Amino acid sequence: MKIAFAASRPADAAVVAIAVRKDAPTAGIVAGADDVIAAAVAGQRFEGEPGSVAEAFVASDGAVRRFLLLGVGTGDDAGFERAGGALVARLLTSGVTQAVADLGGAEPIAVARFAAGAAQRAWRFDEYRTKLSDKQKPTLATLTVVGDDSAWAPREAVTAGVALARLLATLPPNILYPESFVERVVAATDGLGLEVTVLTEREMGELGMGALLGVNQGSARAPRILALKWSGGGDAPLTALVGKGVTFDTGGISIKPAAGMEDMKWDMGGAGAVAGAMLSLAKRKAKANVIGVMGLVENMPDGNAQRPGDVVTSMSGQTVEVINTDAEGRLVLCDCLTWVQRTHQPKTIVDLATLTGAMIVSLGNEFGGLFANDDALADKLLAAGRASGDQLWRFPLSPAYDKLIDSPIADMKNVGPRGAGSITAAQFLQRFVEEGVAWAHLDIAGMVWSDKDGATWAKGATGYGVRVLDRFIADTCEA
């Protein structure tokens, strides 16, 4: 679907959506149709709540025109974004091919958020669906937004990043694996000025990445580390974004239950979010220095697979007793953390991972979990989450939890007891963060995939993480 902009509402538009604030009067909103609009508002219990929609058909000049009232709540940016998503959800497969959205002179950022909500809600993946009926196929080709488009370009870049993250999470595991992940991301970001580094299995072995390589040793697919570096901030300090990229996770020898295992194609959601964020930053030419690092493996139960009880040596030199091979993401991340610190010396690191089922138990599918060794960094990420819509909730770190992962035969275990599972996973990662580095860990296990439609996504991949990372960089590195 194409997003277009106009300075005024086209007079001949057959389908028109009009932004309405909560509890605002609707008289005069459609010329000569007060009674029809009033009946639609009353009959559909429309009160202007964000994302709510009421429809009316009005006879005009010998034709019938379709009007949709779009609730934007109090008129904040988030309300406009929800309204854009709601409009597209209503019209995408309705048979309508062209629609106009009149936002009534909204501020440029509200216009951009509306357009972003619409564009993100229109994203679909139909590549393998060969028998769609006509009623299932998208028809809405162009949405024309009446408003100031001066804030759209950066929001369009974020939308492109969200689309990339969704695509990566959606692709089946026989199509997306470490090598093809690299190929797709490099192709998607080609020509944007990113510096690309790819580490092969041999190179990782020479660097001593025994933790990451241990996870992948049961797979026929070769592991990779992909790093994308954007240098747009002059002499400013470097920020690192690190993503877990397990392109399929069976659990390894500690194998997962069969029911629902197909969902584990999106266990690379952290790496997908980092890829999407780097695309966004490069497309909008962010005035920041950022490196995105993605650790890419497959966790399979081959005869050569890592066993519970194995001890591996990480790139940092610290040893890990592997108690559970399904606690593999932290083993991937720890070597990525060491590599980026030793090779690029970032001052700040944010890692993202679909790391623990315990996080879903704690927060469900409403917030990502946040852990940090720096209060100021945590506050900035929480603020970025609220502003972007990718919300976060902070959890504690403490030496009291740290001792739960001490091992009797190695420096640490890769899991602790059942309680505080998300916290002990974060404590594990913290052991690989060097002195003086501000670090945050985002456990996004409940957020990258949704079993139901959301405000700006259809059921499936959400692209969670891209928006909060982009906003965090904008607020902290470019402000």
N, C-alpha and C positions, 0 to 999 in steps of 0.2 A: 504494500500500500504506500502510495506517495503522499507526503505532507507538502501542501502548498500554502502560501500566505497571500492575503489580500488586505487592502486598506479599508475596504467597505464591503458590505454584503451584496453579492450579485443579485440583481433584481429578479432574475429568472430562475433562481435556485429552487429546485423541486423538493429538496430535503434540507431543512434548516434546523440546526440545534442552537439553543439560546441559553447562555449561562444565567442561572438564577441563584441568588444568595438565600440563605436560610431565612424563612419567614418573610421574604420580601414580597411586596404586592406584585401581582402579575397583570393587573389591568394595563392595557395599552402596549403590552409586550409584543402582540401581533395585531397590526392595525385592522380594526373592524371585526375582531374575533373575540372580544372579551367574554361573551357568554360561552363560546366553545372552549376557550382556555380555562375558564372558571370551572366548567363541568369536568374537564380533564384533570385539573388539580384536585378537585373534590373526589372524583371517582377513583383516582389512582393514589389517593392519600399522599400527595406530593407536598413536601414541606421544605424542599431545598437542601436536604441533607447531602453531604458529599457523596457523589456517585449515584444518587437517585435519579430516576428518569421518568418523566410523564410524556405521553404522546397525544397529539391532536391532529386531525385532518381538517383542513380549512379550504373551502371553495373560494377561488380567487381568479378573476379574469378568465372564466370558462374552464379552469383546470382545478384539480385538487392538489394542494400542497401539504406536505407532511412536516409538522413542527414537533421538535423534541425539546422539552424543558430539562436542562441539566443542572442538578443541584451541585453547588460548589461550597456549601457550608458557609462559614464566615468569610470566605473569599481568600483564605490563605493559599500559599503555593501548593501545599499538599492537597487541598480541596480541588483545585483545578486539575491536578494530575489524576486524581481519582475520577473526575468527570470525563477527562479524555479517554481513560480506559473504559469507562462505562459506556460511552458513546460507541466506541468501536466494538465492544462486546455485543451491543445491540444490533449493529448494522453489518458486521463483517461478512456474514453469510446470508444476509436478508434478501438478496437480490438487488439491493441498491448499489449503484456503481459510483455515484458522485454524491458528496454531502458537504455542507457548509456549516462551520461552527462559529457563531458570533459571540465573542467573549465580552462585549459591552465595554470596550476601552480598558481592559485589564492591564496591569503593569507588565512590562516585557518579560520578567522572570516568570510570572504566572502564565503568560502565553506560552513560554518555552516549556514549562512543566506540563501544561495541558497537551501540547504537541508530543512531548516525550511519552506521557501516559498513553496517548493514542497509538503512537508508533510501536511502543513496547507491547501493548496488548494485541496488536495485529500480527506479531511474530508467530509463525507456525512452522512445523516440520512435517511435510507431507511426502518426502522423497521416496519412501517405501510403501506408500498407500496407492495402490493401483486401481482400486475399485470404489473411489469416492462417488457418491451420488451427487447430482447437481445441487441439491440442497445443502450438502456438506462442504461444497467448494466455496472459497472466498470470492466475493463479488465486489467488495468495496475497493475501488482502484485509486481514488483520490479523495482526500479530506482537505478541504480548503479552510484554513483558520483565519478568521478576520481579527487582526491584531498586529501589534508591533513585533517583528521577528528579530529584533536586534540582539536578543539573548539566546537565540536558537542554536547557533553554531556549536558552542561547547556542550549544550544538552544533546545535540545530535551525535556528537562524538561519544558521549556516555552511552547513548542508545545503541550505537554500533558495538561498543564494548560489551554491553549486556547481551546483544544478539550473539556475539562470538562465544561468550561463556555458556549460553543456552545451547548452542549448537554442539559444543564439545561435550556437555553433559548428556545430551540426547543421543548422540551417535552410538550405535551398538558396539560392543567390545570387540567383535571381529573386524570392525572397520577402524575404530579408534584404539590404538595401543601406543606405547611410548614413541616409537619411530614415526608413526603417522600423526600423532599429536604434534610433534615438532614440525613436520611438514606442513600441516594445516595452519599452525600459528605463524610460522615464518612466512607462508604465502599471504596470510591475511594482513600482516604488518609490513609487507615488502614495500620499499620506497618511501617509508615514513621517517627515516632517519634513525632508526633504532640500531644499536650495536648488538649483534647476535653472537652468542657463545653456545656451543653444543658440546657436552662432554659425553664420550662414549664409555662403554663398559670397561674397556682396557684403561682408559684415562682415569676413570674412577677407581679402578683397582690400584693403579700406581699412586694415587693420592691417599689410599688407605681407607676408602669408604666402605668398611666392612658391614656397617649397620644397614645402609641402603642396599648394598649388593646382596646381603643375606636374605632380604625380603624377596628379591627377584630371582633367586637361584633356582626355584622350581618352575620358572616360566620358560617357554620356548622363545619368547619375545625378548629382545635386548633392552636393557634400561637406558634411560637418557636423563641428563640434566640440561634444561634449556634456560638460558639467561638472556633477557632483553634489557638493554641499558638505554635510558633516555637522559641525555645531557642537555638540559635547557635552562639550567639555573646558574650558569656562570661558576663562581667560586663557592656557591652554597654547599652545605654538607649533603652527603648522599643518604637517601632513605632506601631501605631494602624491603621489598614485598616478597614473601616466600610462601609457596603453595604446595600442598600435598597433592600429588598426581598419581594415585593408584587407579589405573585405567580399568582394572577389574579386580575385585577383591573377593576371593572364595573363602578367605580366612586362612588359607594354607592348610597345614596339617591340623590345626585347631579349626576345622572346617565349620562354616556357618550352616544353619538349617537350610534345607532346600527351598522352603516356602519364602518367597521374596528375594532370593539371592540375585535375581535378574536386576534388581534395583542397584546392585553394587557396581554397575557401569558408571554411576555418577559419583563414585568415591574419589574422583579426580576434581571435585567441585572447587577445592581451594586453588588448585593450579589453574582451573578454568577462569576463576575470578581474577587471578593475577594476570593471566593472558588478556582478558577483557579490559582490565584497568590499564595495562600498558598500551593497548591499542587506543583507548580513549585519550590517555595523556599525550601520545604521539600525534593523534589526529588533531587535537586542539592546541598542539604546540605549547604544552605546559611549561611555565617558567620555574622548573624544578629539576633536580637531579635524582633520578629514581632507577633502581635496578629491580627487575622482577625475576625471581628464580623459581623454577618449577622442577621438582623431583618426580620423575616419571618411571613407574614400575608396574608390574603385574604380580599379584600374589596368588600363586597356584600350588596345588598339592601333588607335585611330581615326586618321583622317587628320589630326586636330588634336592627336594625342598628342605628348607630350614625346619629343624625339629624343636619342639618344646624341650628346654634343657640345654640347648646350644648356647655358647658364649661367643659373642662377636666383639670385634674391636672397631670402634668408630674412628672417623678421621681425626677427632680431637685427641685420640689416644685412650679415652675412657672406655671401659669394657662394660658390656651389657649381657646379663643372663636373660635369655628369651624364655619367659614363662608361658606366654601365649602368642602363637604366630598370627593371631587375628588382631593383635595390638601392634600393627605394622607401620601405621602412619607416622608415629613418633620416631621410628627407626629411620624412615626416609627423611623426615624433617631435620633430625639432629645433624646428619651429615651435610645437608644443604645449609643449615645455619653456620656450621663451622667453615664451610667453603666460602660463603659470601663474606664472612668476617675476615678470613685470612687473605682473601684476594682483593676485596674492595673496601674494607674498613668502614662500613656504614655507621653513622651515629645513632640511627634509629632503625629498628626492624619490626615489621608487623607480619606475622605468619598467619595463614588461614588453612583450615583443614576440617574435613568431615571426619572428626577424630574419634568421638565416643558416642555410643548409644546412650550413655548416661546423661549426655547433654539434652537429648530428646526427652528423657524422663524428667529432667529438671525444668526445661523451658518449652517443651512441645515444639510448635512450629511458628512461634511468634517473635522470638528474639534469638540472636546468636549470642553465645557466651564469650565474655571478654575476661582475660587474665593479663596482668601487667606488672612489671617491676618498677614502674614509674607512674606516680599519680597524675602528673600533668599530661603524660601521653594517654593515659586511660580517659581522662576528662575530654581530651580533644577527640578521641575516637567515639566516645559516647555522644558528644555534640554532633559529630559528623553523621552518626547513625540516625539521630533524631531529625537532622536537616534533610538527609537523603532519602529516608524511608526504610533503609536497611538497618533496623534497630538492634541495639546491643544491650546486654545486661552484665554487670561486672560481678565476678566471683573472686574469692580470696586466694592468696598464696601464703604459705606459712611453713616454717621449719617443722611444725608438728605434723604436717602432711608429707613433708619431704622424706622423713625417716621411714615412711610406709613403703618406699621403693628401694630401700637398702637391700643388697643381696649378700648372702653369706659367702659367696664364692667369686663375686665380681664387684665392680664399682656400683652397679645398680641393677635392678630388675626392670623389665619393660612394662610390668603391671603391678599394681598394689592389690589390696583387698577389694571386695565388692563395693564398699562404701566410698564415696567421694571419688568415683572413677574419673570424672572429668578433671578434677583438681589434681590428682596424682599424675595424670597425663601431662598437665601443664607444668607440674613440678619437675617432671622428667626433662621436658624441653628446656626449662630454665637452667639446668645444669650445663647446657651447651652455649649459654649466652655469656660473652666475655665482660669483664669488669668495665664499667663506664658506658655500656651500650644500653640505650632505652629500648625495651622490648615489650611487645604485646602479642598475645596469642588469641586468635579468634576461632573458637570451636563452632563451626557452622553446620553441624551434622543434620539439624532439623530444618535447614533453610534453603538448600540448593534445589530441592525437588518438592513439589506439592501435589497431593492427591486430589486437589480441588482447584477451581479457578480462583485467582486473586484479583486485586484491583488492576494490576497492570500485566498480568500473565494469564494464560490459559493453563489448565492442568498439565503438569510436567515440569520442565526445568524453569527456574525462576531467574537465573542470572544474579542471584544474591551475592553481594560482596563487591561487585564492580562499582556501584554507586557510592558506597561508603568509603571505599579506597580513594576514588576520584575526589570526593568532597574533602576527605582528610588531607590529601596532598594540596588541594586548592586552599584550604583554610590555614594550614601550617607551614607550607613551603612557598606559597605564592602570595600570601596576604601582605 
